[in-house]
Amino acid sequence: MRILSILIVGTLVLSVFMISCSSTGGLNLFSVQQDIELGRQVSQEINSNPAEFPILPERGNEEVYRYIRNLTSTILNSGKVAYRDEFAWEVKIIDDPETLNAFATPGGYIYVYTGLIKFLDSEDELAGVMGHEIAHSAQRHSTQQMTKAYGLQVLLSVVTGRSNPGMIEQIALGLASLNFSREHETEADAYSVEYLCGTSYNAAGAAGFFRKMEGSGGSRPPEFMSTHPNPGNRVEAIDSKARAMG
C-alpha cells in the first residue's frame, strides 16, 4: 500500500511539473486543467458567499448583464486571448457601489464591482479594465502568484478536494485583493491594448481609467492600482503601445 501511495504521489508531482512559461518568463507549476478546476471551485465559493461577495441578481438586471457580457465577448472574440475555448469566461457583477475593483480567477471567472462600473466615464475605459483582468486569467498569473502566497501543496489540496475547511473561502477572499508582480501588471496592461486593437474600442482604454484615478486623488484605489508600477508610468506605457500598434 505504501508503494502504491508513493507511486500516486509521484505521478501527481510529475503532472504538476509539466510546467509552462508565461511570456514574462515565470514558471507556472499548475497545468491548464488544474487552473480550470481551481477556478471552478473558487467561483462556486464566491457565488455561495453573499456576505463577502454580494452578486447582483440577474433577474431584474438583465440589461446590465447583457451589456457587460457583450463587452467581454467582444474582447474574447478579438482572436488574441489565450485559452479562449478552454476557460469558462463567466462574468458576474458584485453589487458594491463603494468598491472600485475587478478581479479574475484562474480558469476565466471574472468579477466586476458596480462601484467600478459607475466610476468610469466611457465604455473604452471599462473595456480596458476588463481586458486587463482577462489577461491575468489568460496568462495564468493568478496561479503563479497564489503559489507564492499559499504554497503549492495548499493549492493542490484544493484542486484534489483535500483542503482544510475554510481554505477555499480564504483563497477566494485573497483573489479579490491579490497583489501581482510588476511584470504581471505590466504584461496585463500590454495585453489589454493588444486585445482592444482587435475591436472597435480605443486600445488605450485602460490609460483613461488610470488618468481618472489619478485625477480623483486615488482615495479608493483598486488592488490593480495599488501595486507597482505607478499609474503615471502605466498610462505612458499603455499609450505608447497603442500608438506603436496603430
HELIX and SHEET records of a PDB file:
HELIX    1   1 ARG A    2  VAL A   16  1                                  15    
HELIX    2   2 VAL A   32  ASN A   47  1                                  16    
HELIX    3   3 GLU A   62  LEU A   76  1                                  15    
HELIX    4   4 THR A  114  PHE A  119  1                                   6    
HELIX    5   5 GLU A  123  ALA A  138  1                                  16    
HELIX    6   6 HIS A  141  TYR A  150  1                                  10    
HELIX    7   7 LEU A  152  VAL A  159  1                                   8    
HELIX    8   8 MET A  167  ALA A  176  1                                  10    
HELIX    9   9 ARG A  182  CYS A  197  1                                  16    
HELIX   10  10 GLY A  205  GLY A  215  1                                  11    
HELIX   11  11 GLU A  223  SER A  226  1                                   4    
HELIX   12  12 PRO A  231  ALA A  244  1                                  14    
SHEET    1   A 2 SER A  20  CYS A  21  0                                        
SHEET    2   A 2 LEU A  27  ASN A  28 -1                                        
SHEET    1   B 3 GLU A  90  ILE A  94  0                                        
SHEET    2   B 3 TYR A 109  TYR A 113  1                                        
SHEET    3   B 3 ALA A 102  ALA A 104 -1                                        
END                                                                             
